[in-house]
Amino acid sequence: MKASVIIVAHAGAHHLVDSLDSLAEAAEHRGTEVVVVDNGSADRCGEEARRRYPWANVVRSDDNTGFAGGVHLGVGAATGDVLVLLNDDAAAEPGLVEAHVETLAANPKAAVSAGRLTSWDGRRHDFLRGGVTFDCHAFQLGQGFGVTDIEPPAPGTPLPFACGGNMAIRRSDWEKSGGFDRELFAYFEDVDLGWRLWAVGREVVAAPDAVARHRGAATSAALGDLRRGVLFERNALRTFFACADDDCRAAFGPVVLATFLHRMTAFAKERPELEQAVADPFAADGAPPSRGDRWRRRLRDEGLAGCARHLLARGLLGTRVGNPALEDGLLLMQLRAAQGFFAGLDRTEARRAELESARKIPDREILTRFPRLIVPTYAGDEEFFASDAFETLLPDGWPVERQNLDEVMKR
């Protein structure tokens, strides 16, 4: 099987060099095709790659199409029947490509081989195996633990998904499945793909000898925490509703949506100036004061000058001075995620219909193999997940496993 390595780069010329250096021997002496997608980078890292590595096939997009879109561009330019995906801030250890190809050859039912990622110094696990939560967030299980602390999965071990930063997929399976969901832009596209492949009877298996060292957080740093958070929350919702069959939707849908809403209120409570926004309006201290009471209080606290300032602001700017501003923060992150999810809901349903028309394996069987995790992660999760109300929302007869964040990863 001929392999093509695809690297999507965005504003990463400084670390793309390490990635391409790690592939030079395979490209120059074993004929491995390497495709670099310059994904709208401001530093035009593709030009530098073309100059320094003449064996690299560089594809340029004027716009940043996200990781998912960038991989699609790379696949379109690649000629191999095995597509190896490698992050632009990762360096392949010797034998990575061969390990992926050998794993797929030894496992005919496997569409995807999942490689390992370590820290840049090779001492800690970055991606060993993945876990999916009930609301379709994903964890890199064992992340941060020493490589001698946790044994990697044996070759061919079934996994729910592979990390898009070091994986290989047969071209035939990529084309049949539609590959990564472009609308996800970045994050969870590999979770979505893994679920869809299992649903149509294909498999994702471990390739522990396909190892790459990973600098990590390059995409996160470029996006910023809050923009990344919007993608996390929106993409988790889209992945669940695009992939879950009827039984899984009915079973987990209520607790997925309740958890999303509970986090929204918990995020508001994290900001003292927004607490009033989520207070019970019928509680003794929760009802907002009348207009007359507000002005009497303002006159008392701020005097005539303060009252005049508020009147002027309302007249000239149409704003209410002193009201809490909904600035960038966790609450706004959640609202933006909800807006993005609903804006794409019709397309989510269309994508789900495509999957259901090809489905061979029900989700109950998939989740029996890969139980969904319950991991308190955000503000308010610990209390909510321990409540009787949350317990009643969990579906009977569906496998779930409770874990603490410190069991999942070392922070």
C-alpha positions in Angstrom: 0.0 0.0 0.0 1.3 3.4 -0.9 1.2 6.0 1.8 0.9 9.8 1.7 1.6 11.9 4.7 -0.6 15.0 5.0 0.4 18.0 7.2 -1.9 20.9 7.7 0.0 24.1 8.7 -1.3 27.4 9.8 1.1 30.1 11.1 3.6 27.4 12.1 6.7 27.9 10.0 8.9 27.8 13.1 7.8 24.2 14.0 6.9 22.9 10.6 10.6 22.5 9.9 10.9 19.9 12.7 8.0 18.0 11.3 9.4 17.9 7.7 12.9 17.1 8.9 11.5 14.0 10.6 10.0 12.8 7.3 13.0 13.6 5.1 14.5 10.1 5.2 11.2 8.5 4.3 10.5 11.0 1.5 14.0 11.0 0.0 14.9 7.3 0.3 11.6 5.4 0.4 9.5 7.5 -1.8 6.9 8.4 0.8 4.7 11.3 -0.6 4.5 14.3 1.7 1.7 16.9 1.2 1.9 20.2 3.1 -1.3 22.3 3.2 -0.5 26.0 3.8 -3.9 26.7 5.4 -4.1 30.5 5.0 -1.0 31.2 7.1 0.1 34.8 7.5 3.7 33.7 7.5 3.2 31.8 4.2 5.0 28.7 5.7 4.3 26.8 2.5 6.7 28.9 0.6 9.5 28.1 3.1 8.6 24.4 3.0 8.7 24.4 -0.8 12.1 26.1 -0.8 13.7 23.9 1.8 12.0 20.5 1.0 11.7 20.1 -2.8 10.2 16.7 -2.3 7.2 18.1 -0.5 4.0 18.8 -2.5 2.8 22.1 -1.1 -0.9 23.2 -1.5 -1.9 26.7 -0.6 -5.3 28.0 0.6 -5.8 31.7 0.8 -8.2 31.2 3.7 -7.9 29.2 6.9 -10.3 26.4 6.3 -9.7 24.8 9.7 -8.0 21.5 10.4 -10.8 19.5 8.9 -11.0 21.6 5.7 -7.2 21.6 5.4 -7.0 17.8 5.6 -9.6 17.6 2.8 -7.4 19.8 0.6 -4.4 17.6 1.4 -6.4 14.4 0.6 -7.3 16.0 -2.8 -3.7 16.5 -3.6 -2.4 13.1 -2.3 -2.1 10.0 -4.4 -1.6 7.3 -1.8 -4.2 4.7 -0.8 -3.2 5.1 2.8 -3.5 8.7 4.2 -1.3 9.4 7.2 -2.2 12.6 9.1 0.5 14.3 11.1 0.3 17.6 13.1 2.5 20.4 11.9 3.9 20.7 15.5 4.8 17.0 15.7 7.9 15.1 14.6 7.6 11.5 13.4 9.8 8.9 15.1 11.5 6.5 12.7 9.1 3.9 11.3 5.9 5.8 11.9 4.6 5.5 8.3 5.6 1.8 8.1 3.9 1.1 11.5 0.6 2.6 10.2 0.7 0.7 6.9 1.5 -2.6 8.7 -1.3 -2.2 11.2 -3.9 -1.6 8.5 -2.5 -4.5 6.5 -2.8 -6.8 9.5 -6.3 -5.7 10.4 -8.5 -5.8 7.3 -11.6 -4.6 9.1 -9.8 -1.5 10.3 -10.4 1.8 8.5 -8.1 3.7 10.8 -4.8 3.1 12.7 -4.3 5.3 15.7 -0.7 6.3 16.4 0.7 7.6 19.7 1.8 11.1 20.6 4.3 11.8 23.3 5.6 15.1 24.8 8.4 16.7 22.8 11.0 15.3 25.1 9.4 11.8 24.7 9.0 11.3 28.5 5.2 11.7 28.8 2.1 10.5 27.0 0.2 13.0 25.0 -2.2 10.7 23.1 -2.3 7.1 24.1 -6.0 6.2 23.7 -9.2 8.3 23.6 -12.3 8.3 25.7 -15.7 9.9 24.9 -18.0 11.5 27.4 -21.8 11.1 27.5 -22.1 14.6 26.0 -19.5 13.9 23.3 -16.5 15.7 24.7 -13.3 13.7 24.3 -10.3 13.1 26.5 -6.8 11.9 25.8 -6.7 9.2 28.4 -3.4 9.0 30.2 -2.2 12.4 28.9 0.6 13.8 31.0 1.5 10.5 32.7 5.0 9.1 32.2 5.5 6.7 29.2 6.7 4.1 31.7 3.7 4.6 34.0 1.0 3.4 31.5 1.5 0.7 28.9 0.3 1.6 25.4 -2.5 -0.5 24.0 -1.4 -3.6 22.1 -1.3 -3.5 18.3 -4.8 -3.9 16.8 -6.6 -3.0 20.0 -10.0 -1.4 19.2 -10.3 2.2 20.1 -13.3 4.6 19.8 -11.3 7.1 17.7 -7.8 8.1 16.7 -6.1 11.4 17.3 -6.1 13.4 14.1 -2.5 14.5 14.9 -1.1 11.0 14.2 -3.4 8.6 12.4 -3.8 6.8 9.1 -6.9 6.0 7.2 -7.5 4.0 4.0 -8.5 6.3 1.2 -11.4 4.1 0.4 -12.8 4.5 3.9 -12.2 8.3 3.8 -14.1 8.6 0.6 -17.0 6.4 1.7 -17.4 8.1 5.1 -16.9 11.6 3.8 -13.9 12.1 5.9 -13.7 14.9 8.5 -16.8 17.1 9.0 -15.7 20.4 7.5 -18.2 22.3 9.6 -16.4 21.4 12.8 -13.4 23.5 11.6 -11.1 22.2 14.4 -11.5 19.8 17.4 -13.6 16.6 17.6 -13.5 15.9 13.9 -11.6 12.7 14.7 -14.2 11.7 17.3 -17.0 12.2 14.8 -15.1 10.2 12.2 -14.4 7.3 14.6 -18.1 7.1 15.6 -19.3 7.1 12.0 -16.8 4.4 11.0 -17.8 2.1 13.8 -21.5 2.7 12.9 -20.9 1.4 9.3 -19.0 -1.7 10.5 -15.5 -0.5 10.1 -12.9 -0.3 13.0 -10.3 2.0 14.6 -7.3 0.1 16.0 -4.2 1.0 17.9 -0.8 1.3 16.1 1.4 1.8 19.2 4.6 1.7 17.2 3.6 4.7 15.1 5.0 7.4 17.4 5.4 11.1 17.1 6.7 13.7 19.5 4.3 16.6 19.9 4.9 20.2 21.0 1.2 20.6 21.7 -1.1 23.6 22.1 -0.1 25.3 18.8 -3.7 25.4 17.5 -4.9 26.3 21.0 -2.5 29.2 21.3 -3.5 30.6 17.8 -7.2 30.4 18.7 -7.2 31.5 22.3 -8.9 29.8 25.1 -12.4 31.2 24.6 -12.5 30.7 20.8 -11.3 27.2 21.4 -14.0 26.8 24.0 -16.7 27.8 21.5 -15.5 25.1 19.1 -15.3 22.5 21.9 -18.9 23.1 23.1 -20.5 23.6 19.6 -18.7 20.6 18.1 -19.6 18.3 21.0 -23.3 19.1 20.4 -23.0 18.7 16.6 -21.1 15.4 16.9 -23.6 13.9 19.3 -26.6 14.9 17.2 -25.0 14.1 13.9 -23.9 10.6 15.0 -26.3 9.2 17.6 -29.0 6.8 16.3 -32.6 7.1 17.4 -32.2 5.0 20.5 -29.0 6.8 21.6 -30.6 10.2 21.0 -33.6 9.3 23.1 -31.4 7.8 25.8 -28.7 10.6 26.1 -30.3 13.6 24.5 -32.0 14.9 27.7 -28.9 14.7 29.9 -26.7 16.1 27.1 -28.9 19.2 26.8 -29.5 19.6 30.5 -25.7 19.5 31.1 -25.2 22.2 28.5 -27.8 24.4 30.1 -26.6 23.8 33.6 -23.0 24.8 32.6 -24.4 28.0 31.1 -26.0 29.0 34.5 -22.9 27.9 36.4 -20.7 30.1 34.1 -22.9 33.1 34.9 -22.6 32.5 38.6 -18.8 32.5 38.2 -19.1 36.2 37.4 -20.4 38.2 40.5 -21.7 41.0 38.2 -23.8 38.5 36.4 -25.3 36.7 39.4 -28.4 38.9 39.3 -29.0 37.7 35.7 -29.6 34.1 36.9 -31.2 34.9 40.2 -34.8 33.7 40.9 -36.9 36.8 40.1 -39.6 35.7 42.6 -37.2 35.2 45.5 -37.2 37.8 48.3 -33.9 39.1 47.2 -34.1 38.1 43.6 -36.8 40.4 42.1 -35.3 43.3 40.3 -36.1 46.7 41.8 -38.8 48.9 40.3 -37.7 51.8 38.1 -38.6 54.3 40.8 -36.6 52.3 43.4 -33.6 52.2 41.0 -33.6 55.9 40.5 -34.0 56.7 44.2 -31.1 54.3 45.0 -29.0 55.9 42.3 -29.7 59.4 43.5 -28.7 58.3 47.0 -25.5 56.5 46.0 -24.3 58.7 43.0 -26.0 62.0 43.5 -27.5 64.3 40.8 -24.3 64.1 38.7 -24.5 60.3 38.6 -28.2 60.4 37.6 -27.4 62.9 34.8 -24.6 60.6 33.5 -26.9 57.7 33.2 -29.6 59.7 31.5 -27.0 61.1 29.0 -25.7 57.7 28.3 -29.1 56.3 27.6 -30.0 59.2 25.4 -26.9 59.4 23.4 -25.7 55.8 23.3 -28.8 53.8 24.0 -26.9 52.0 26.8 -27.4 51.6 30.5 -24.3 52.6 32.3 -23.5 50.2 35.2 -25.3 47.2 33.8 -23.0 44.1 33.7 -21.4 43.8 30.2 -21.5 40.4 28.7 -17.9 40.4 27.7 -15.8 37.5 26.5 -16.0 34.8 29.1 -17.4 31.3 29.7 -21.0 32.4 29.6 -20.6 34.1 26.2 -18.6 31.1 25.0 -21.5 28.9 25.8 -24.0 31.2 24.1 -21.9 31.4 21.0 -21.6 27.6 20.9 -25.4 27.3 21.2 -25.9 29.8 18.4 -23.4 28.0 16.1 -25.0 24.7 16.8 -28.5 25.9 16.0 -27.3 27.8 12.9 -26.0 24.5 11.5 -28.8 22.2 12.7 -30.3 21.5 9.3 -26.9 20.5 8.0 -26.4 18.4 11.1 -29.6 16.5 10.5 -28.7 16.0 6.8 -25.3 14.6 7.8 -27.0 12.3 10.3 -29.5 11.0 7.6 -26.5 10.0 5.5 -25.0 8.0 8.3 -28.3 6.3 9.2 -28.8 5.2 5.6 -25.4 3.4 5.7 -25.5 2.2 9.4 -24.8 -1.4 10.2 -24.0 -1.3 13.9 -26.4 0.2 16.5 -25.0 2.6 19.0 -26.0 0.4 21.9 -23.5 -2.1 20.6 -20.8 0.5 20.0 -21.2 2.0 23.5 -21.1 -1.5 25.0 -17.6 -1.7 23.6 -16.7 1.9 24.5 -18.8 3.1 27.5 -19.4 6.8 27.7 -17.5 8.7 30.5 -18.9 11.0 33.1 -16.0 13.3 34.1 -16.7 16.6 36.0 -14.7 19.2 34.1 -16.3 22.6 34.3 -17.6 24.9 37.1 -20.7 23.3 38.6 -20.2 19.8 37.1 -19.1 18.2 40.4 -22.3 19.2 42.2 -24.6 18.6 39.3 -23.2 15.2 38.4 -23.6 14.1 42.0 -27.2 15.2 42.2 -30.2 12.9 42.2 -31.6 15.0 39.3 -28.6 14.1 37.1 -28.8 10.5 38.1 -32.5 10.3 37.0 -31.5 11.8 33.6 -29.0 9.1 32.9 -30.5 6.3 30.7 -31.0 2.9 32.2 -29.2 0.0 30.5 -26.6 2.1 28.7 -23.0 1.7 29.8 -21.4 4.8 31.5 -18.3 5.0 33.7 -17.7 7.7 36.2 -14.1 9.0 36.4 -12.3 12.0 38.0 -10.3 14.4 35.9 -7.1 13.4 37.7 -7.7 9.8 36.7 -8.1 10.7 33.1 -5.1 13.0 32.7 -2.3 14.6 34.7 -2.6 18.4 34.7 
